[in-house]
């Protein structure tokens, strides 16, 4: 009993330090040094927020490049994987369904990242192969032929990011940024509200 007062004082001090002062200090430093990242790396166009560079989102119009599938429906709360292994019948059915749907617009081999969801369900990137595989259907939906289709291919090429710090990961393409630049270059499609929100 004689240590109760000391324990309560230490508890309250640690609560204030670790629960209030430390988070406030880290938040202040993050906003001071990394303002864009601290605010979610949001992408704004003409004052409207179109998404985050760090979180994948769904695109419904064929005039847009598709992201990786998401088991959580691109919801950050909760983000999740399916946790289905290679022997899972449900995973096989999901992949077969995606393959059937994508084979209508993508000729040849469909890259794996367009068939399999990422672990978080929110991956904003696809492989360069997945982006180039979609050029034909995006060009068709946007009525791009000849030189304009070549410009779309060049746009994809410009959006290929190398491994982080030149070492970690594989080359990748940010889908939101690619779609926004496609809108900027070729105009926003008018498909009953299927454009970027």
N, C-alpha and C positions, 0 to 999 in steps of 0.2 A: 504493500500500500504506500510505503514511503516514496517509491519511485514513480508513482502514478503521475504526479505533477510534472516531473522531469520528462517522462515519456510523452505526455500530452504536449508539452512545449516543443519537444523535438519533432513530434508528428506535425504540429501546426507550422513550424518553421520549414520543414521539408515540403509540406503541401504548398506553401506560398512560393518557395524557391523553384520546385520542380513542376508545380501545376500552374503557376501564374507568371513569375518573373522569367524563367527560362524560355517558355513558349513565346512570351511577348518579345523577348530579346531576339530570338531566332526569326520570328515573323518580321520584326523591324529590319534586321540585317538582310533578310531575303528580299524584302520590298525595296530596300536601298540599293542592293547590288545586282539583283536578278528580277527586276520588276515584272518583265514579261512572263518568266517561268513561274514566279510566285503567284501570278494571277491566272494560271492554268494554260499558258501559251495559246490564248484565244486568237482566232483569225477573224479580223474585222474587215468588211468591205463596205465602203461608203457609209460608215457608222453602224452597220448591222453586223452582229456577231454571227458568223457562219459555222463555227465549230471550233475545235481545238486541234492543234497539230499533233497532240499526244493521244487522242482518243478516236478510234474508228467510228464511222457513222454509216448509216444505210443510205444508198442511192437507188431510187426506183426507176428513173428514166433510163432507157437504153442509150441515151446521149451521154451518159456518164460512165466512167470507169468504175467497176465494181470493187469493193473491198473484200477482205477475207470474210468468210461466213462467221456469224456470231451466235453461240448457243444462248446467250443472254439477251438477244435482240438488241445489241449495242447499248444496253443499259449499264451504267456504271454502278448501279445499286440493285442487285448485286452483280458484279462481273463474275463470270464463272466459265470453267471448261466443262465438257461433258463427262470427263473422266472415264470415257469408254476406250477400252483397249483394242488392239488389232483383231481380236477374235470376237468382238461384239457384233451381234447381228444388227442392233440398232444403228451403230456407226456405219456399217456397210450399207444399210438401207438409206441413211442420210446422204452418204457420199454418192451412191448410185442416183438418187433423186437430183442432187446438185449437178451431177455429170449430165443427166438427161436434159435438164433445164439449160445448162451452159452450152451444150452441144448444138443448140439451135442458133447460137450467135458466134461461137468460137469453133473454128475449123482445126482439125488435127488434135494433138495431145493437149489436154487441159492441164495447166500447171497445178501442182498439188496444193499450193496455198489458196487456190480458188475453190478447192474441194473440202479442205480441212480447216476447221475453226482454230484460232490461236488459243493458247492456254487461258488468257484473260478474257477472250471474246471481244477485246477492244483494240486490237492491233491496228494502228493507222496506216501501216505499210503493206505493200505487196512486193513480190519480186519483180525485177525488170522483165522477166519472161512473162509473168502474168499481165503486166501492163501492155507489153507488145502484142500479146495474144488477143487483147481486146480492141486494138486499133481499128480493125475492119468494122466491127459492129458499131463502135462510137462514130467512125467516119460515115457509115451508112445512115445512122440515126440523125447526124448533123448535116447530111447532104454534102459531104466533103469529097471531092474527087481531084485527081491529078495533083497539082502543086499544093492545094490546100490539105490534101491527105498527107502529103510529104511533110508539111509544116506540123501536122499533128504528131507524126512519128518523131520529128525533131524535138517537139515539146516533151514527149516522153523521155527521149534521150537526155535532155537537159535536166529532167527531174530525177534522174538516177543518182542516189546518194551512195557514196562509198562506205566501207566499214567505219564504225565509229573510231576516231583517232587513228584511222588507217589500219587497225588491227582487229577490233571486236565486231563480230557479226558478219553479215553478208551484204552485198549491194541491195538497195531497196528503193521504193518509190512511195512517197507520201500521197495517198489517194485524194485527200481533201485539197491539198495544194495543187495537184495536177488538174483536178476538175475545175477549181477556181480559175486557173490559168487558161484552161480550155474555154471557159465562159468569156474570159477577158479577150482572148484572141479571136474566137469565132462567134461570140454572142451567146446569150443564155437561151437554151431551148424553151419553147413554149408548149409543153405537153401537159396541159391540164394541171398545173401546179406541181409537176414532177421535178421542177428545177431545184436548185439549192435553196434551202430555207435559211 
